[in-house]
Amino acid sequence: MATAPLRSNAPDPAYDWRKIAYLMQVSRALDKLEETRLVPEKKVLYQFSARGHDMAQIMLGSRLDRPKDAVCGYYRSRPLLLSLGVPLEDALGSAMGRQGGYSDGRDIGVVFNYPNPNGAPALPMSGGVGAQYTPTAGWAQAIDYYRTVLGSEPHKDAMAVVLGGDASVATNGFWAALTIATTQKLPMLFYIEDNQYGISVPSTYQTPGGNIAKNLESFTGLEVFSGDGTEPAEAARLLSAAVDHVRGQGGPALLRLTVPRLQGHSFQDTQTYKSEDFVASEWARDPLPKLKSYLVGSLLSEEEWNGIEREAADTVEAAREKAEARGVSSPENVLRHVFYEGEMQTIGGQWTHGYTPPPSTDEPKPEGQRINMVTAIRRTLEHELEINPRVLLFGEDIGPKGGVHAVTLGLQEKFGIERVFDTSLSEEGIVGRAVGMAMAGLMPVPEIQFRKYAEPALEQINDCGTMRWRTNNRFAAPMVLRIPGGFFKCGDPWHSQTNEVQFVHNPGWKVAVPSNAEDAVGLLREGLRGNDPVVFFEHRAMLDDSWARRPYPGDDYVLPFGRAKKTRSGDDITIVTWGAMVPRCEEAAKDISADVIDLRTLMPWDREMVLDSVRRTRRCLIVHEDLLTGGFGAEIAAVVADEAFLDLDAPVSRLTMPDIPSPHNPVLLDWAVPSVERIRAKIDELVVF
């Protein structure tokens, strides 16, 4: 572990100390303004002081001077934002939830983002502790891909930096990112601000001994630095050493700086859990007077220092006036930017890097023999990998093995380990790194091996989906998240879950549930060429099912989301279904005059086709594999009841799995999953109602 070299008297010329002093005073003035005026006046509702953390953060920001650098902070990282050049009226206006700024009033002001037209962007942070780590690792992996595979010169010595407190090193996200960065030798700096407390919990509860740097001294592939973040010379030398190591392609580094938290966790925190002596010791380590002592007499005069303080105070007051003059965004605007609406985001996705989707058609042009869904998905992935160098596939066992369902078989051999690669066993790491890659302009295609295993990644899934909305269209992370699931020859609680409704309930995600090879091709290609994150659900029972086989519809076939397909037409009843239940519903209705509608996508879903059909048949049966309570069928039933109630001749009915996990024994499974016989019985019941 590297420690600080001996101190030199002269300030390091690599740093603009005058600017550091000014931004330090600005940060202190902002904290003071909020705590003494804006919070008491209830103009700021969430406030986190950066006192004690500020100096080293500002110094760090000054080293992010490469065009492809990026940094992701957390709720105490505003000084870093100041060093990147964020307008003060945005910083204050965002804290007040006013129009414009980080989110147009949609998110709390300490959850920032900054596209930064003049330098390194501040990636959208999350309100969840530790959620910043894996997306930053993804950005770092994208840097490596750009410079080694795509030959991008601007990425040559770029780096990704993530900030976190000492408590965050206990999170899954930290360890997942650490594994990714070290095993892949990525250009990533973990910047840990150790103030010894996670709100009120001492750091010894997060890390044995309370020192993450000491514990990681022997971590393979990681260069570790540690020292005092309140001493200007020491912090400067450690920062330079850590940054130079990462930029020199020495792999990832961790820099732990001890700093005092001079205020409570938030404004409301009284810190009664700290002793008076401990609080006094923290104030004795305040970096502001240390910075003054370091600069006055060597670089600045006392008068110059005082002038900087006055200038900062005046600038902050002027920014307050501008921020308070901003109005509140129109409530109608809060409905915008859940999905791409034609107005391009500033950062994220391949479209912001000049990608233009090739010509396509929504009319299939069948080629050759019928193929199963596995082959159809593989062929689509292969074609898009061939024509688009930004597409990358990754997940557990998708490389030499070709995936546990054989979907990616042979793709690594053809396209190389840089584009089709295995990952560590961490779903948070898989999806989180995909978020960072997507923000960097790639088209990641992560795979979660089975639906149930998506649970550890739900925080990243949620944050990815809401990114466009919560940044007011400044950032987006389009990707295709492939998830096999559902029953197969048998069931069980771990590999056979569907629960598609959980993804529908995450704003910002499109959700595809193809039932056959042709639809799988069109929906997958739509996702791979699109500008929104997509969950692509691959039903295990349909991957090699004979009914699901279709001729390949062509390399240009794209199926728009939200367009259902009527697989049978009739007048007596509307049957709405998707996935593995489609062939069962077709079989059950083969000698009945029925509309069988395969939704194909659940977000968005084709309300118009369903409602038009129900208004004509006057009966509606919804069949799905997921559980009854809270399943997506309840949403369809509610819409039909709301908008076509007077057209109904029978109650809207659902046939689903009971509210139990998928049973393992085939006899038990067959009893639980809607069968052709049960579907037919329900149809007969409704038709004669």
VOGU-3710 file (C-alpha; in Angstrom, 3 decimals, decimal comma):
1> mataplrsna> 0,000/0,000/0,000  1,395/3,387/-1,001  1,560/6,100/1,621  2,298/9,805/1,319  5,868/10,834/0,429  7,630/13,428/2,550  5,986/16,849/2,420  7,428/19,631/0,253  6,995/23,271/1,200  6,039/24,522/-2,268
11> pdpaydwrki> 2,494/23,836/-3,514  2,442/21,243/-6,291  2,377/23,185/-9,607  0,246/20,428/-11,169  -2,751/21,915/-9,325  -4,430/25,286/-9,782  -4,371/26,195/-6,085  -6,035/29,549/-6,568  -8,995/27,837/-8,220  -9,039/25,135/-5,538
21> aylmqvsral> -9,169/27,819/-2,826  -11,977/29,620/-4,640  -14,099/26,491/-5,174  -13,493/25,475/-1,570  -14,917/28,790/-0,422  -17,819/28,428/-2,855  -18,615/24,991/-1,442  -18,535/26,309/2,113  -20,719/29,269/1,166  -23,266/26,950/-0,458
31> dkleetrlvp> -23,437/24,751/2,641  -23,803/27,780/4,887  -26,502/29,335/2,719  -28,553/26,155/2,695  -28,180/25,436/6,402  -28,856/28,973/7,647  -31,481/30,114/5,136  -32,786/27,739/2,504  -33,450/24,716/4,719  -35,092/26,728/7,539
41> ekkvlyqfsa> -37,170/28,503/4,893  -38,150/25,052/3,525  -36,805/25,918/0,102  -34,370/22,989/0,291  -35,787/19,730/1,673  -32,737/17,439/1,440  -29,371/18,856/2,455  -26,047/17,087/2,873  -23,069/19,175/3,903  -19,740/18,437/2,242
51> rghdmaqiml> -17,652/20,176/4,894  -14,493/18,190/5,473  -14,844/16,226/2,256  -14,585/19,255/0,026  -10,912/20,054/-0,530  -9,748/16,656/-1,777  -12,836/16,271/-3,974  -12,100/19,568/-5,695  -8,504/18,510/-6,208  -9,671/15,216/-7,690
61> gsrldrpkda> -11,997/16,963/-10,116  -9,138/19,102/-11,370  -7,342/15,943/-12,537  -10,249/14,773/-14,698  -9,066/16,576/-17,788  -9,321/13,968/-20,548  -12,254/14,124/-22,965  -13,365/10,548/-22,286  -12,975/10,576/-18,503  -16,096/10,108/-16,413
71> vcgyyrsrpl> -16,890/10,202/-12,710  -19,789/9,004/-10,600  -20,291/10,384/-7,116  -22,739/10,107/-4,276  -24,814/12,462/-2,156  -21,841/14,301/-0,610  -20,073/14,972/-3,910  -21,124/18,520/-4,799  -17,580/19,908/-4,443  -16,536/17,535/-7,202
81> llslgvpled> -19,343/18,916/-9,370  -18,086/22,440/-8,734  -14,629/21,456/-9,944  -16,161/20,050/-13,142  -17,832/23,380/-13,843  -21,469/22,814/-12,953  -23,303/26,180/-12,959  -23,992/27,290/-9,387  -27,558/28,223/-10,199  -28,094/24,620/-11,367
91> algsamgrqg> -26,610/23,243/-8,164  -28,806/25,456/-6,000  -31,850/25,310/-8,252  -31,699/21,522/-8,270  -31,501/21,459/-4,489  -34,681/23,557/-4,452  -36,409/21,313/-7,004  -36,741/24,168/-9,466  -37,061/24,110/-13,235  -33,980/23,045/-15,174
101> gysdgrdigv> -30,902/21,866/-13,353  -30,097/18,221/-12,816  -33,620/16,875/-13,160  -36,193/19,631/-13,698  -37,459/19,043/-10,172  -37,963/15,291/-10,586  -35,217/14,135/-8,223  -33,618/15,381/-5,014  -30,840/17,862/-5,668  -28,064/15,792/-4,097
111> vfnypnpnga> -28,707/13,053/-6,682  -26,887/14,829/-9,454  -25,827/14,318/-13,033  -23,870/16,594/-15,333  -23,251/15,963/-19,052  -20,465/18,595/-18,938  -19,977/19,929/-22,440  -16,474/21,095/-21,514  -15,005/17,993/-19,929  -15,614/14,811/-17,989
121> palpmsggvg> -19,288/14,078/-17,370  -20,647/13,329/-13,921  -22,639/10,149/-14,527  -26,124/9,992/-13,004  -25,778/8,967/-9,398  -28,297/6,875/-7,541  -30,001/7,424/-4,236  -28,988/3,889/-3,282  -25,668/3,569/-1,446  -23,142/1,587/-3,473
131> aqytptagwa> -25,159/1,650/-6,686  -22,591/3,963/-8,311  -19,800/1,396/-8,452  -20,773/-1,096/-11,159  -21,928/1,472/-13,768  -18,574/3,199/-13,343  -16,861/-0,143/-13,910  -18,920/-0,453/-17,084  -17,727/2,949/-18,292  -14,145/1,857/-17,550
141> qaidyyrtvl> -14,654/-1,344/-19,526  -16,068/0,725/-22,392  -12,901/2,875/-22,318  -10,833/-0,297/-22,626  -13,010/-1,541/-25,509  -12,840/1,747/-27,383  -9,064/1,956/-27,197  -8,137/-1,706/-27,703  -10,832/-2,926/-30,127  -12,096/0,200/-31,859
151> gsephkdama> -8,723/1,998/-31,816  -10,081/5,270/-30,409  -7,224/7,680/-29,700  -9,222/9,947/-27,318  -9,743/6,944/-25,031  -6,042/6,128/-24,860  -5,392/7,407/-21,327  -8,962/8,023/-20,144  -10,190/6,764/-16,797  -13,387/6,247/-14,825
161> vvlggdasva> -13,591/7,443/-11,225  -16,136/6,449/-8,606  -16,629/8,111/-5,234  -17,933/6,377/-2,154  -17,927/6,673/1,609  -16,442/4,161/4,019  -19,868/2,607/4,631  -20,425/1,933/0,927  -17,531/-0,527/0,789  -19,777/-3,073/2,496
171> tngfwaalti> -22,249/-3,110/-0,397  -22,594/-5,727/-3,103  -21,990/-3,040/-5,702  -18,532/-2,201/-4,344  -17,338/-5,810/-4,351  -18,882/-6,551/-7,732  -17,140/-3,532/-9,269  -13,876/-4,382/-7,547  -14,002/-7,874/-9,054  -14,815/-6,521/-12,513
181> attqklpmlf> -12,086/-3,873/-12,433  -9,325/-6,142/-11,157  -10,072/-9,214/-13,259  -10,358/-7,057/-16,399  -7,493/-4,676/-15,442  -9,698/-1,660/-16,096  -8,756/2,031/-15,947  -10,810/2,735/-12,828  -10,114/4,665/-9,638  -12,050/3,842/-6,476
191> yiednqygis> -11,992/7,036/-4,414  -13,071/6,267/-0,848  -13,780/9,093/1,591  -13,437/7,621/5,066  -15,115/9,776/7,709  -15,546/6,785/10,046  -19,344/6,827/10,008  -22,196/5,581/7,856  -24,853/7,937/9,215  -24,490/6,791/12,845
201> vpstyqtpgg> -22,838/3,401/12,333  -19,059/3,319/12,877  -16,904/2,128/9,995  -15,786/-0,882/12,032  -19,263/-2,317/11,408  -18,673/-2,013/7,654  -15,038/-3,139/7,462  -13,034/-5,253/9,894  -10,656/-2,826/11,582  -12,351/0,132/9,896
211> niaknlesft> -9,727/0,532/7,144  -10,649/-0,787/3,705  -7,261/0,179/2,261  -5,382/-1,943/4,772  -7,694/-4,883/4,165  -7,169/-4,663/0,392  -3,385/-4,320/0,463  -2,938/-7,783/-1,014  -5,949/-7,729/-3,362  -4,583/-9,012/-6,675
221> glevfsgdgt> -4,564/-6,469/-9,495  -5,347/-3,461/-7,296  -2,933/-0,650/-6,419  -3,885/0,800/-3,045  -3,131/4,305/-1,753  -4,113/5,701/1,632  -3,573/8,909/3,545  -4,965/12,087/5,063  -7,427/13,933/2,836  -7,231/17,093/4,961
231> epaeaarlls> -3,540/17,786/4,332  -3,199/19,629/0,999  0,288/18,406/0,094  -0,391/14,807/1,088  -3,747/14,684/-0,692  -2,196/16,230/-3,820  0,609/13,696/-3,991  -1,651/10,724/-3,362  -4,157/11,907/-5,937  -1,432/12,398/-8,514
241> aavdhvrgqg> 0,062/8,979/-7,803  -3,307/7,204/-8,026  -4,364/9,011/-11,206  -0,979/8,467/-12,865  -1,144/4,760/-12,054  -4,554/4,339/-13,675  -3,759/6,552/-16,678  -0,519/4,687/-17,197  -2,658/1,573/-17,770  -1,436/0,012/-14,585
251> gpallrltvp> -4,965/-1,168/-13,919  -7,387/-0,081/-11,200  -6,428/1,734/-8,034  -8,122/2,444/-4,731  -7,422/5,711/-2,931  -8,674/5,975/0,626  -8,511/9,446/2,154  -9,492/10,038/5,747  -11,668/13,107/6,127  -13,878/14,524/8,873
261> rlqghsfqdt> -17,641/14,845/8,476  -18,023/18,259/10,062  -21,834/18,251/10,007  -24,388/15,499/10,480  -25,167/12,958/7,829  -27,883/15,341/6,705  -29,214/18,608/8,061  -31,640/16,797/10,371  -28,885/14,635/11,901  -27,868/15,985/15,331
271> qtyksedfva> -24,892/13,600/15,705  -25,798/12,750/19,303  -24,086/9,406/18,734  -20,700/11,205/18,646  -18,906/12,307/21,800  -17,967/15,953/22,268  -14,291/15,041/22,173  -14,712/13,231/18,874  -16,550/16,179/17,314  -13,798/18,500/18,532
281> sewardplpk> -11,171/16,246/16,985  -13,015/16,385/13,667  -13,081/20,178/13,642  -9,374/20,190/14,451  -8,879/18,431/11,114  -10,939/20,899/9,062  -9,133/21,118/5,692  -10,097/24,768/5,090  -7,718/26,350/7,638  -5,098/23,808/6,579
291> lksylvgsll> -5,460/24,921/2,976  -5,180/28,554/4,021  -2,016/27,829/6,005  -0,604/25,936/3,054  -1,230/28,691/0,515  -0,985/31,991/2,378  2,638/33,045/2,428  3,712/30,659/-0,307  1,273/31,389/-3,119  -1,302/33,870/-1,787
301> seeewngier> -1,283/36,842/0,501  -3,741/37,173/3,367  -5,511/39,881/1,407  -5,785/37,657/-1,670  -7,206/34,855/0,431  -9,800/37,192/1,932  -10,637/38,486/-1,537  -11,242/34,946/-2,753  -13,579/34,363/0,179  -15,550/37,520/-0,584
311> eaadtveaar> -15,722/36,680/-4,290  -17,061/33,234/-3,512  -19,712/34,588/-1,162  -20,835/37,162/-3,742  -20,968/34,542/-6,489  -23,065/32,190/-4,377  -25,490/34,956/-3,447  -25,889/35,889/-7,120  -26,501/32,214/-7,935  -29,137/32,072/-5,193
321> ekaeargvss> -31,031/34,937/-6,769  -30,980/33,236/-10,164  -32,010/29,896/-8,683  -34,891/31,353/-6,695  -36,090/33,180/-9,789  -36,619/29,859/-11,509  -40,125/28,527/-11,470  -41,379/25,014/-10,909  -41,672/22,832/-13,962  -45,179/22,330/-15,321
331> penvlrhvfy> -46,721/19,201/-13,763  -47,640/17,950/-17,233  -43,934/17,795/-18,110  -43,322/15,168/-15,458  -44,910/12,606/-17,778  -42,251/13,163/-20,438  -39,017/11,260/-21,058  -39,938/7,926/-19,554  -39,020/6,556/-22,988  -37,294/8,063/-25,994
341> egemqtiggq> -39,695/10,501/-27,662  -37,616/11,715/-30,616  -35,642/14,288/-28,632  -32,123/12,885/-28,269  -30,520/12,509/-24,855  -27,186/14,271/-24,342  -25,177/11,231/-23,222  -25,791/7,507/-23,525  -26,675/5,015/-26,207  -25,197/4,355/-29,609
351> wthgytppps> -27,452/6,898/-31,296  -25,579/9,758/-29,603  -22,398/8,456/-31,276  -23,736/8,657/-34,817  -25,302/5,213/-35,079  -28,118/5,043/-37,610  -30,298/1,930/-37,741  -30,034/0,115/-41,082  -33,100/-0,005/-43,336  -35,705/-2,364/-41,979
361> tdepkpegqr> -39,140/-3,751/-42,663  -41,979/-4,914/-40,449  -43,015/-7,438/-43,111  -41,320/-10,822/-42,634  -39,617/-12,356/-45,640  -39,409/-16,041/-44,715  -36,172/-17,787/-45,625  -35,559/-21,527/-45,673  -36,779/-24,150/-43,257  -38,489/-23,566/-39,957
371> inmvtairrt> -35,976/-22,941/-37,169  -36,378/-23,032/-33,429  -36,261/-19,970/-31,222  -32,724/-20,704/-30,015  -31,414/-20,634/-33,575  -33,467/-17,546/-34,432  -32,125/-15,569/-31,475  -28,555/-16,702/-32,141  -28,799/-15,799/-35,827  -30,136/-12,342/-34,984
381> leheleinpr> -27,388/-11,699/-32,457  -24,797/-12,916/-34,945  -26,037/-10,583/-37,669  -26,128/-7,531/-35,420  -22,633/-8,340/-34,101  -21,423/-8,487/-37,708  -22,830/-5,138/-38,772  -22,471/-3,152/-35,547  -19,143/-3,055/-33,656  -20,851/-1,476/-30,642
391> vllfgedigp> -22,788/-4,651/-29,796  -21,316/-6,716/-26,933  -22,710/-9,888/-25,358  -21,849/-10,991/-21,841  -23,103/-12,987/-18,886  -22,380/-16,171/-16,971  -21,363/-19,114/-19,179  -22,165/-17,442/-22,505  -18,606/-17,767/-23,856  -17,054/-21,154/-24,723
401> kggvhavtlg> -20,071/-22,993/-23,306  -22,449/-20,942/-25,439  -24,909/-20,310/-22,632  -26,809/-22,841/-20,555  -29,543/-22,704/-23,213  -27,020/-22,772/-26,140  -28,255/-19,414/-27,482  -24,736/-17,928/-27,804  -23,047/-21,128/-28,985  -20,129/-20,327/-31,308
411> lqekfgierv> -20,414/-16,558/-31,037  -17,300/-16,057/-28,922  -15,303/-18,206/-31,315  -16,447/-16,039/-34,227  -16,320/-12,563/-32,676  -13,675/-12,897/-29,988  -13,553/-12,672/-26,235  -13,642/-8,857/-26,360  -17,194/-8,883/-27,745  -18,678/-12,087/-26,342
421> fdtslseegi> -17,416/-12,789/-22,855  -18,154/-14,493/-19,579  -18,583/-12,536/-16,359  -18,160/-13,086/-12,664  -21,151/-14,515/-10,837  -22,801/-11,253/-9,891  -26,060/-10,168/-11,470  -25,632/-6,666/-10,047  -22,230/-6,582/-11,718  -23,626/-7,855/-15,019
431> vgravgmama> -26,424/-5,300/-15,292  -24,503/-2,475/-13,596  -21,578/-2,731/-15,998  -24,058/-2,824/-18,874  -25,455/0,510/-17,653  -21,991/2,076/-17,762  -21,242/0,634/-21,191  -24,545/1,917/-22,525  -23,879/5,407/-21,186  -20,510/5,287/-22,946
441> glmpvpeiqf> -22,203/4,650/-26,295  -22,047/0,872/-26,670  -24,989/-1,525/-27,130  -24,588/-4,060/-24,321  -26,561/-7,305/-24,371  -26,250/-8,750/-20,864  -27,784/-12,096/-20,008  -29,308/-13,121/-16,685  -29,125/-16,915/-16,741  -32,595/-17,492/-15,248
451> rkyaepaleq> -35,408/-15,081/-14,382  -35,155/-15,674/-10,622  -31,494/-14,676/-10,651  -32,368/-11,135/-11,712  -33,296/-10,294/-8,119  -29,790/-9,134/-7,035  -29,746/-6,787/-10,035  -33,092/-5,100/-9,386  -31,526/-1,891/-8,045  -29,494/-1,506/-11,238
461> indcgtmrwr> -32,515/-2,450/-13,350  -34,617/0,201/-11,635  -31,916/2,877/-11,874  -31,330/2,123/-15,551  -35,004/2,370/-16,425  -35,555/5,656/-14,604  -32,352/7,276/-15,864  -33,847/9,148/-18,814  -36,751/10,403/-16,720  -34,855/11,408/-13,592
471> tnnrfaapmv> -32,191/13,286/-15,591  -34,860/14,960/-17,734  -33,477/13,355/-20,901  -29,848/14,259/-20,235  -28,715/10,623/-19,879  -30,022/7,246/-21,028  -28,693/3,683/-21,022  -30,262/1,670/-23,867  -29,503/-2,053/-23,771  -31,135/-5,434/-24,330
481> lripggffkc> -31,307/-7,494/-21,146  -31,886/-11,147/-22,116  -33,624/-13,261/-19,469  -34,658/-16,900/-19,960  -37,378/-18,134/-17,644  -40,613/-20,029/-17,246  -41,227/-23,746/-16,915  -39,569/-26,373/-19,101  -39,785/-30,176/-18,734  -40,280/-29,557/-15,049
491> gdpwhsqtne> -40,472/-26,598/-12,713  -38,904/-25,314/-9,516  -38,848/-22,098/-7,472  -35,412/-21,039/-8,813  -35,315/-21,588/-12,572  -38,957/-21,477/-13,657  -40,222/-18,105/-12,509  -41,811/-15,722/-15,010  -42,983/-12,631/-13,092  -42,695/-10,372/-16,132
501> vqfvhnpgwk> -44,900/-7,846/-14,369  -42,003/-6,796/-12,134  -40,165/-5,375/-15,163  -43,307/-3,719/-16,456  -43,520/-2,009/-13,070  -40,025/-0,544/-13,524  -40,603/2,690/-15,492  -38,471/3,112/-18,592  -38,106/-0,539/-19,617  -39,721/-2,028/-22,670
511> vavpsnaeda> -40,650/-5,678/-22,163  -40,777/-8,299/-24,920  -42,301/-11,780/-24,434  -42,092/-13,534/-27,821  -43,857/-16,854/-28,266  -42,145/-17,972/-31,475  -38,976/-17,684/-33,543  -40,232/-15,048/-35,974  -41,398/-12,667/-33,277  -38,184/-13,251/-31,333
521> vgllreglrg> -36,136/-12,095/-34,322  -38,185/-8,950/-34,899  -38,412/-7,878/-31,261  -34,768/-8,610/-30,499  -33,602/-6,631/-33,508  -35,904/-3,740/-32,569  -34,260/-3,664/-29,153  -30,716/-3,899/-30,511  -31,306/-0,986/-32,881  -33,442/1,072/-30,520
531> ndpvvffehr> -32,833/3,841/-28,006  -34,448/2,447/-24,836  -33,569/-0,356/-22,420  -35,373/-3,589/-23,266  -36,065/-6,743/-21,259  -36,133/-9,605/-23,743  -37,824/-12,590/-22,143  -36,881/-15,984/-23,622  -39,309/-18,660/-22,482  -37,475/-21,888/-21,780
541> amlddswarr> -40,340/-24,092/-22,932  -40,482/-22,332/-26,301  -36,769/-22,243/-27,146  -36,951/-25,604/-28,920  -40,712/-26,094/-29,092  -41,972/-27,369/-32,448  -44,951/-24,979/-32,455  -42,629/-21,997/-31,939  -40,526/-22,830/-35,000  -40,814/-20,428/-37,915
551> pypgddyvlp> -38,781/-19,656/-41,038  -36,156/-16,961/-40,454  -37,927/-13,667/-41,373  -34,837/-11,940/-42,823  -31,972/-9,773/-41,618  -34,039/-6,615/-42,064  -37,107/-7,742/-40,139  -37,949/-5,484/-37,194  -41,123/-5,819/-35,154  -42,224/-2,621/-33,393
561> fgrakktrsg> -43,123/-2,917/-29,726  -46,766/-2,554/-28,746  -48,123/-4,415/-31,773  -49,996/-7,588/-30,817  -50,834/-10,390/-33,229  -54,209/-12,041/-33,685  -53,316/-15,701/-34,142  -56,946/-16,833/-34,516  -60,051/-14,819/-35,378  -63,585/-15,304/-34,149
571> dditivtwga> -66,684/-13,667/-32,728  -67,584/-15,339/-29,441  -64,701/-14,526/-27,100  -61,387/-12,657/-26,903  -58,479/-14,604/-25,415  -55,458/-12,494/-24,475  -52,195/-14,256/-23,766  -48,429/-14,349/-24,401  -45,372/-16,588/-24,243  -45,824/-20,308/-23,661
581> mvprceeaak> -49,580/-19,947/-23,197  -50,179/-18,915/-26,820  -50,108/-22,418/-28,347  -52,198/-23,748/-25,469  -54,822/-21,050/-26,033  -54,820/-21,749/-29,782  -55,350/-25,453/-29,146  -58,093/-24,789/-26,609  -59,937/-22,500/-29,050  -59,419/-24,548/-32,233
591> disadvidlr> -63,105/-25,314/-32,712  -64,450/-22,156/-31,068  -65,093/-18,836/-32,807  -62,498/-16,887/-30,833  -59,980/-14,094/-31,195  -56,667/-15,304/-29,772  -54,365/-12,358/-29,231  -50,637/-12,838/-28,635  -49,554/-9,580/-27,017  -45,856/-10,142/-27,895
601> tlmpwdremv> -44,860/-7,148/-25,724  -46,139/-6,141/-22,295  -44,579/-2,671/-22,226  -46,072/-1,213/-24,236  -49,025/-3,504/-24,845  -51,577/-3,281/-27,622  -54,586/-1,890/-25,775  -56,321/-0,926/-28,997  -56,343/-4,439/-30,451  -57,577/-5,916/-27,199
611> ldsvrrtrrc> -60,316/-3,333/-26,674  -61,477/-3,491/-30,290  -61,734/-7,250/-30,052  -63,548/-7,238/-26,700  -66,058/-4,670/-27,915  -66,885/-7,043/-30,767  -66,835/-10,429/-28,970  -68,177/-9,007/-25,680  -66,181/-11,528/-23,616  -62,601/-11,571/-22,416
621> livhedlltg> -60,370/-14,302/-21,002  -56,770/-13,538/-20,017  -54,383/-16,494/-19,719  -50,850/-16,257/-18,380  -48,275/-18,387/-16,610  -47,441/-15,874/-13,895  -49,255/-15,823/-10,559  -52,827/-14,608/-10,267  -52,411/-11,890/-7,645  -50,744/-8,834/-9,136
631> gfgaeiaavv> -50,020/-10,551/-12,440  -50,110/-8,513/-15,641  -53,498/-9,991/-16,437  -54,922/-7,848/-13,644  -53,802/-4,732/-15,543  -55,445/-5,932/-18,747  -58,637/-6,818/-16,885  -58,731/-3,393/-15,259  -58,340/-1,609/-18,594  -61,060/-3,726/-20,201
641> adeafldlda> -63,376/-3,103/-17,246  -62,644/0,636/-17,302  -62,972/1,181/-21,034  -65,270/-1,548/-22,338  -67,498/-2,367/-19,387  -70,758/-1,589/-21,151  -69,762/-3,840/-24,066  -69,303/-6,923/-21,893  -71,761/-9,819/-21,708  -69,686/-11,706/-19,122
651> pvsrltmpdi> -67,198/-10,827/-16,393  -63,585/-10,350/-17,449  -61,879/-13,573/-16,391  -58,295/-14,680/-15,725  -56,708/-18,123/-15,789  -53,210/-18,249/-14,318  -50,853/-20,132/-12,058  -52,059/-20,159/-8,447  -50,113/-17,969/-6,042  -47,359/-20,514/-5,473
661> psphnpvlld> -43,808/-21,010/-6,782  -43,436/-23,307/-9,754  -43,590/-26,956/-8,531  -40,779/-29,299/-9,541  -42,518/-32,636/-10,149  -44,037/-32,657/-13,667  -47,383/-33,887/-12,324  -47,570/-30,997/-9,879  -46,350/-28,553/-12,526  -48,958/-29,682/-15,055
671> wavpsverir> -51,649/-29,189/-12,455  -50,471/-25,655/-11,614  -49,800/-24,230/-15,096  -52,912/-23,451/-17,177  -53,513/-26,476/-19,384  -55,380/-26,769/-22,678  -58,220/-28,539/-20,858  -58,555/-25,856/-18,168  -58,400/-23,089/-20,748  -61,106/-24,793/-22,815
681> akidelvvf> -63,300/-25,235/-19,757  -62,982/-21,548/-18,943  -63,814/-20,600/-22,517  -66,960/-22,736/-22,417  -67,984/-21,210/-19,107  -67,700/-17,668/-20,436  -69,301/-18,308/-23,815  -72,512/-19,594/-22,217  -72,562/-17,017/-19,416
//
